[in-house]
Amino acid sequence: MGQQYYPIIFDVGSRFVRAGFAGDACAIVRRRTNVYDLTDAQLTVRSDDACEGERGQEPPQFLWTESMARVDPYRLECLLERIIHDVYENDLLVDPKRCKVLMLEPVMLPLPLKRALTRVILFHMHAQSIRFLPASVMSVLASGATSGLVIDLGWNVTTVTPVFDLRQLYIYSKQTLRASRRIHNDIRKKLANLGLDTTFEFVEQFLIECCYCGIGNHGTGDFTFNNSTIPQELRYQSIEEILFPDEQDGTDDDDSQTLCSLVEQVIKEVDIDLRTPLSSNIIIVGGLSNIPGIKTRIIYEINKRTKASGIKSLGPWQGASLYCTTSLMTSSTSTRIKNSGELTREKYISGQEVLLDWTDTLFSKCSI
């Protein structure tokens, strides 16, 4: 894969795009997706699906939602093109024609978004090739292990994905809508009831700088944040109620199960000889995992149901960087392995190859 430039690693999330060169210790670019004023294409998500302070005063704050039926594919492609163009032009300062691209792929990445990313990278940016790497496998790789249970606390959904011997066990993956977005909205409602600022930026800043998750008793009283007096319980209440409810009331559907129940289900459903290596290597990643104390609390709650322990991971981006420099770019790796899963621009444009998704292989071996 050696070219004039090292391969570029992209991590495209719902609200942020991270990018950098393979071999680096961390991504050097972190761009928000809501700062682009598309006067000709507007934004991808309709305004009634956006998190807003006052209706119509703030733009949608995220690139995609759990339901891609609400997203216009053309507008999504326009937005992605502008974001990725700016990453190349203003941040990385490289010619995309001389770069190969590694794209981190969450297990529940919507297929329309994956197709749009491929078209933007190969057709619009003229990159040499694109390769999708499973984000959960890269997270396990960045922990120094080969097997683990990856909990991704994302914006739209929280996913639980088992990885064994650096292979993603897709059929056992599960997700829940109890994620960052629901916590954000719950905090916003509580702030509104107190007559405080409910703009997206204020709620987000409060969540990042003030919220925490602990075990046992919490503080009481009030504290001051940005010249606003806020009850102490608001710092942990929403996280407690959404991620660790005392018991489910039976009104939630399968997509809104508690995190601990999902983990328990996954461990019970995998083969018996996989349960120990998975439960002893629980990896927690995602933006919400940066909340102080949340990783410890998750492991504590899981241990109430089944024996488990967590391990630290540098994150999926760092895992992809490590994988590229130690495997894809070494002379000892065979050409077949280096080219496996790689979609080149020439073959994509000519129609010789098409974008494949892991869902395409689910029934490929079934006979009628």
C-alpha positions as CSV (number, residue, x, y, z in Angstrom):
1,M,0.0,0.0,0.0
2,G,3.0,2.3,0.0
3,Q,2.4,5.4,-2.1
4,Q,3.6,9.0,-2.0
5,Y,1.3,9.5,1.0
6,Y,0.4,7.1,3.8
7,P,-3.2,5.7,3.6
8,I,-5.8,8.0,5.2
9,I,-8.1,6.6,7.9
10,F,-11.6,8.0,8.2
11,D,-14.0,7.6,11.0
12,V,-17.4,9.0,10.0
13,G,-19.9,9.3,12.9
14,S,-23.3,10.8,13.2
15,R,-22.0,14.1,14.5
16,F,-18.2,14.1,13.9
17,V,-15.7,13.1,11.2
18,R,-12.2,12.1,12.3
19,A,-9.3,11.6,10.0
20,G,-5.6,11.1,9.9
21,F,-2.7,9.2,8.4
22,A,-2.1,5.5,9.0
23,G,0.8,5.2,11.5
24,D,-0.1,8.2,13.5
25,A,-1.0,7.7,17.2
26,C,-4.3,9.5,16.9
27,A,-6.5,11.3,14.4
28,I,-5.3,14.8,13.5
29,V,-8.7,16.0,12.2
30,R,-12.0,16.2,14.1
31,R,-14.7,18.0,12.2
32,R,-18.3,18.6,13.2
33,T,-21.0,17.7,10.6
34,N,-23.4,20.6,11.4
35,V,-21.3,23.5,10.4
36,Y,-22.0,23.4,6.7
37,D,-24.6,25.7,5.2
38,L,-25.9,23.9,2.1
39,T,-28.0,26.6,0.6
40,D,-28.7,24.5,-2.5
41,A,-29.1,21.1,-0.8
42,Q,-30.0,22.0,2.8
43,L,-29.1,19.4,5.3
44,T,-29.6,15.7,5.3
45,V,-31.9,15.2,8.2
46,R,-35.3,16.9,8.2
47,S,-35.8,19.7,10.8
48,D,-38.5,17.8,12.7
49,D,-35.9,15.1,13.5
50,A,-33.2,17.5,14.7
51,C,-32.3,18.4,18.3
52,E,-33.2,22.1,18.5
53,G,-33.3,24.7,21.2
54,E,-36.1,26.8,19.7
55,R,-37.8,25.2,16.7
56,G,-36.3,26.5,13.5
57,Q,-33.4,28.5,15.1
58,E,-30.8,25.8,15.1
59,P,-29.7,23.5,12.3
60,P,-29.8,19.7,12.6
61,Q,-26.8,18.6,14.7
62,F,-26.1,15.2,13.2
63,L,-25.3,13.6,9.9
64,W,-27.6,10.6,10.0
65,T,-30.1,8.9,12.3
66,E,-31.1,5.3,13.1
67,S,-33.7,5.6,10.4
68,M,-32.2,6.4,7.0
69,A,-35.6,6.5,5.5
70,R,-35.7,10.1,6.6
71,V,-32.6,11.0,4.8
72,D,-32.4,12.3,1.2
73,P,-29.5,10.3,-0.5
74,Y,-28.6,13.2,-2.8
75,R,-28.3,15.7,0.0
76,L,-26.4,13.2,2.1
77,E,-23.9,12.8,-0.7
78,C,-23.6,16.6,-1.1
79,L,-22.8,17.1,2.6
80,L,-20.3,14.2,2.7
81,E,-18.6,15.6,-0.3
82,R,-18.1,19.0,1.2
83,I,-16.9,17.6,4.6
84,I,-14.4,15.2,3.1
85,H,-13.2,17.8,0.5
86,D,-12.4,20.2,3.4
87,V,-10.6,17.4,5.3
88,Y,-8.3,16.9,2.3
89,E,-8.0,20.5,1.3
90,N,-7.7,22.3,4.7
91,D,-6.6,19.7,7.2
92,L,-4.6,16.9,5.7
93,L,-3.2,19.1,2.9
94,V,-2.8,16.1,0.5
95,D,-4.0,15.2,-3.0
96,P,-6.7,12.6,-2.6
97,K,-5.7,11.1,-6.0
98,R,-2.4,9.9,-4.4
99,C,-4.0,8.3,-1.3
100,K,-5.8,5.1,-0.4
101,V,-8.6,5.3,2.1
102,L,-9.4,3.1,5.1
103,M,-12.9,3.6,6.4
104,L,-14.0,2.5,9.8
105,E,-17.3,0.6,9.6
106,P,-19.6,0.3,12.7
107,V,-21.5,-3.0,12.7
108,M,-24.8,-1.1,12.2
109,L,-23.6,1.4,9.6
110,P,-26.6,2.1,7.3
111,L,-26.0,0.8,3.9
112,P,-27.1,4.1,2.1
113,L,-24.5,5.9,4.1
114,K,-21.8,3.3,3.2
115,R,-22.7,3.6,-0.5
116,A,-22.6,7.4,-0.3
117,L,-19.2,7.3,1.3
118,T,-17.9,5.0,-1.4
119,R,-19.2,7.2,-4.1
120,V,-17.8,10.4,-2.6
121,I,-14.3,8.9,-2.0
122,L,-13.9,7.1,-5.3
123,F,-16.0,9.2,-7.7
124,H,-15.8,12.7,-6.4
125,M,-12.4,12.7,-4.5
126,H,-10.7,10.3,-7.0
127,A,-9.0,8.4,-4.3
128,Q,-7.1,5.3,-5.4
129,S,-9.2,2.8,-3.4
130,I,-11.3,2.4,-0.3
131,R,-11.4,-0.4,2.2
132,F,-13.9,-0.8,5.1
133,L,-12.5,-2.1,8.4
134,P,-14.9,-3.3,11.1
135,A,-14.7,-0.8,14.0
136,S,-15.3,-3.4,16.7
137,V,-12.4,-5.5,15.4
138,M,-10.1,-2.5,15.4
139,S,-11.2,-1.7,19.0
140,V,-10.2,-5.2,20.1
141,L,-6.9,-4.9,18.2
142,A,-6.1,-1.6,19.9
143,S,-6.6,-3.3,23.3
144,G,-3.8,-5.9,22.6
145,A,-6.3,-8.8,22.6
146,T,-7.8,-10.9,19.9
147,S,-11.2,-11.5,21.4
148,G,-13.6,-9.3,23.3
149,L,-17.1,-7.9,23.7
150,V,-17.2,-4.4,22.3
151,I,-19.8,-1.9,23.7
152,D,-20.1,1.1,21.5
153,L,-21.9,4.0,23.2
154,G,-22.8,6.0,20.1
155,W,-25.0,8.9,19.4
156,N,-28.0,7.2,17.8
157,V,-27.6,3.7,19.1
158,T,-25.6,1.6,21.6
159,T,-24.3,-1.6,20.1
160,V,-22.9,-4.8,21.7
161,T,-20.7,-6.8,19.3
162,P,-18.8,-9.9,20.1
163,V,-15.4,-10.4,18.4
164,F,-13.5,-13.7,18.5
165,D,-10.1,-14.2,17.0
166,L,-10.3,-10.8,15.3
167,R,-13.5,-11.9,13.6
168,Q,-16.7,-10.0,14.1
169,L,-19.6,-12.3,15.0
170,Y,-22.3,-10.3,13.1
171,I,-25.2,-12.5,13.9
172,Y,-24.9,-12.0,17.6
173,S,-24.6,-8.2,17.5
174,K,-27.4,-6.3,19.2
175,Q,-28.3,-2.6,19.6
176,T,-30.5,-0.4,21.7
177,L,-31.7,3.2,21.3
178,R,-30.6,4.0,24.9
179,A,-27.7,6.1,23.7
180,S,-26.2,9.6,23.8
181,R,-29.0,11.2,21.9
182,R,-31.7,10.0,24.4
183,I,-29.6,11.2,27.3
184,H,-29.1,14.6,25.6
185,N,-32.8,15.0,25.0
186,D,-33.6,14.0,28.6
187,I,-31.2,16.5,30.0
188,R,-32.7,19.2,27.7
189,K,-36.2,18.5,29.0
190,K,-35.1,18.7,32.6
191,L,-33.3,22.0,31.9
192,A,-36.5,23.3,30.2
193,N,-38.5,22.4,33.3
194,L,-36.1,24.6,35.3
195,G,-36.4,27.5,32.8
196,L,-32.8,27.2,31.8
197,D,-31.0,27.4,28.5
198,T,-31.9,24.4,26.2
199,T,-29.8,25.2,23.1
200,F,-28.0,22.2,21.7
201,E,-24.6,23.7,22.5
202,F,-25.4,24.4,26.2
203,V,-26.8,20.9,26.7
204,E,-23.8,19.3,25.0
205,Q,-21.3,21.4,27.0
206,F,-23.2,20.5,30.2
207,L,-23.1,16.8,29.3
208,I,-19.4,16.8,28.6
209,E,-18.1,19.0,31.4
210,C,-20.5,18.3,34.3
211,C,-22.1,14.8,34.0
212,Y,-20.7,11.8,35.6
213,C,-21.7,8.3,36.5
214,G,-20.9,6.6,39.8
215,I,-21.8,3.8,42.2
216,G,-23.6,4.5,45.5
217,N,-24.6,7.9,46.9
218,H,-24.4,11.1,44.9
219,G,-24.1,14.7,45.8
220,T,-27.0,16.9,46.6
221,G,-27.7,20.7,46.5
222,D,-27.0,23.1,43.6
223,F,-24.0,24.2,41.6
224,T,-23.3,27.0,39.1
225,F,-22.6,26.3,35.5
226,N,-22.3,29.1,32.9
227,N,-24.0,31.5,35.3
228,S,-26.9,29.1,35.7
229,T,-27.9,27.4,39.0
230,I,-28.5,23.7,38.4
231,P,-29.4,20.9,40.8
232,Q,-26.6,18.5,41.5
233,E,-28.8,15.5,40.7
234,L,-29.1,16.6,37.1
235,R,-25.4,15.7,36.6
236,Y,-26.1,12.0,36.9
237,Q,-29.9,11.5,36.9
238,S,-30.4,11.2,33.1
239,I,-27.5,8.7,32.7
240,E,-28.9,6.6,35.6
241,E,-32.4,6.6,34.3
242,I,-31.6,5.7,30.7
243,L,-28.6,3.4,30.9
244,F,-29.2,1.8,34.3
245,P,-33.0,1.8,35.1
246,D,-34.0,-0.2,38.1
247,E,-36.4,-2.3,36.1
248,Q,-38.0,-2.0,32.7
249,D,-41.6,-1.0,32.7
250,G,-42.5,-3.2,29.7
251,T,-43.3,-0.2,27.4
252,D,-40.0,-0.3,25.5
253,D,-39.7,-2.5,22.4
254,D,-36.7,-4.7,21.5
255,D,-34.7,-1.7,20.2
256,S,-34.9,0.0,23.7
257,Q,-33.6,-2.8,25.9
258,T,-31.2,-1.9,28.7
259,L,-27.5,-2.1,28.1
260,C,-26.9,-4.8,30.7
261,S,-29.7,-7.0,29.4
262,L,-28.2,-6.8,25.9
263,V,-24.8,-7.9,27.1
264,E,-26.3,-10.7,29.1
265,Q,-28.2,-11.9,26.0
266,V,-25.2,-11.8,23.7
267,I,-23.1,-13.8,26.2
268,K,-25.8,-16.4,26.5
269,E,-26.4,-16.7,22.8
270,V,-22.8,-17.3,21.7
271,D,-21.3,-20.8,21.8
272,I,-20.4,-21.9,25.3
273,D,-16.6,-22.0,24.6
274,L,-16.7,-18.3,23.6
275,R,-18.4,-17.0,26.7
276,T,-15.3,-16.8,28.9
277,P,-13.0,-15.0,26.4
278,L,-15.8,-12.5,25.6
279,S,-17.0,-11.8,29.1
280,S,-13.4,-11.4,30.4
281,N,-12.5,-8.8,27.8
282,I,-15.3,-6.2,27.7
283,I,-14.3,-3.1,25.8
284,I,-16.2,0.1,26.0
285,V,-15.8,2.8,23.3
286,G,-17.8,5.6,21.8
287,G,-18.2,9.3,22.7
288,L,-20.3,8.7,25.8
289,S,-17.6,6.4,27.2
290,N,-15.6,9.6,28.1
291,I,-18.1,10.4,30.8
292,P,-16.2,10.0,34.2
293,G,-17.1,6.7,35.9
294,I,-19.3,5.3,33.2
295,K,-17.0,2.4,32.3
296,T,-16.7,1.3,35.9
297,R,-20.4,1.5,36.4
298,I,-21.2,-0.6,33.3
299,I,-18.8,-3.4,34.4
300,Y,-20.3,-3.2,37.9
301,E,-23.8,-3.6,36.6
302,I,-22.9,-6.4,34.2
303,N,-21.2,-8.3,37.1
304,K,-24.6,-8.4,38.9
305,R,-25.8,-10.6,36.0
306,T,-22.7,-12.5,34.9
307,K,-19.0,-12.6,35.7
308,A,-17.2,-10.0,33.6
309,S,-14.2,-7.8,33.5
310,G,-13.1,-4.9,31.3
311,I,-10.0,-4.1,29.4
312,K,-8.7,-0.8,28.1
313,S,-8.6,0.0,24.4
314,L,-7.0,2.9,22.6
315,G,-10.1,3.1,20.3
316,P,-11.0,1.9,16.8
317,W,-9.1,4.7,14.9
318,Q,-5.9,3.8,16.7
319,G,-6.5,0.1,16.0
320,A,-6.9,0.8,12.3
321,S,-3.7,2.8,12.3
322,L,-1.9,0.0,14.0
323,Y,-3.3,-2.7,11.7
324,C,-2.4,-0.8,8.6
325,T,1.2,-0.2,9.6
326,T,1.9,-3.6,11.0
327,S,0.0,-5.7,8.4
328,L,-1.1,-4.0,5.3
329,M,2.1,-2.0,4.7
330,T,4.7,-4.7,5.5
331,S,6.5,-6.7,2.9
332,S,5.9,-9.9,4.7
333,T,2.1,-9.7,4.1
334,S,1.0,-11.4,0.9
335,T,-0.5,-9.5,-2.0
336,R,-3.7,-11.4,-1.7
337,I,-4.2,-10.3,1.9
338,K,-3.2,-6.7,1.1
339,N,-5.8,-6.5,-1.7
340,S,-8.5,-8.4,0.1
341,G,-11.6,-6.2,0.6
342,E,-10.1,-3.3,-1.3
343,L,-12.3,-1.6,-3.9
344,T,-10.2,0.4,-6.4
345,R,-11.5,3.4,-8.3
346,E,-10.9,2.0,-11.8
347,K,-12.9,-1.2,-11.1
348,Y,-15.6,0.8,-9.3
349,I,-16.1,3.4,-12.1
350,S,-16.0,0.7,-14.8
351,G,-18.5,-1.5,-13.1
352,Q,-16.1,-4.5,-12.8
353,E,-16.6,-4.5,-9.0
354,V,-19.4,-3.2,-6.7
355,L,-19.5,-2.3,-3.1
356,L,-20.1,-5.3,-0.9
357,D,-21.6,-5.3,2.6
358,W,-21.5,-8.0,5.3
359,T,-25.2,-8.4,5.0
360,D,-24.8,-9.6,1.4
361,T,-23.2,-12.8,2.6
362,L,-25.9,-13.8,5.1
363,F,-27.8,-15.9,2.7
364,S,-25.2,-16.4,-0.1
365,K,-24.6,-20.0,0.9
366,C,-28.3,-20.9,1.4
367,S,-29.6,-23.4,-1.2
368,I,-33.2,-23.6,-2.3
